[in-house]
Amino acid sequence: MLNVRVQTDEGEFVNIEVQSTGMFESLHKRFQYYVFKNIATQVHSGDDYRKIKPVYMIILFNDEDRKHHELVRIRSDCDEKYHDSDGSLYHIYYVFLKEIDHIIKEKGKENMINLWKT
């Protein structure tokens, strides 16, 4: 279920979803579907494809990836190592909320101001 969908003043779409638990890979496919659907509905046959605006998806995932411990995972169609991500039409941000617990244990509550430097 898509929780929030907004359009910015620049015409870009932002989807925000809160997901409690589930099979991560099957959820990733569902999230991609939402993103691609938002891209596809922006144009119709004969339209100027340059008018397509990027879609951003932010998933607040109340779980952790047991294989890779990271707070935020970013996926898009351009790899910044080889390409400029400005041309990407989709950007997916996973925020693994339970990872915050690991960071608190590692750094201590008093050091939470440095949360984004993990």
C-alpha angles and dihedrals in degrees: 000000000000109000105191133007121180136169120220124224087258091057097252118139124230121192119191121191133177113210120186102194141323146121102318098209095050089047090051089058091051092049091050089051090056091049095047092045089055090051095046095050092058095074139034133200109300095018123128105262090205088076092067110117125210121263121218124199122193116190118192099203115194093207140059135248100242091200100050119029107209134135097217129024120190125203127181138146094259124065108218090213091067106014141034108258091211088090094055117115095200135043122180121192120191115196110195102205097190088060086072088069090056091049092050090051091048100042104021128239092272090064097051091112085076093053095122093054093073 
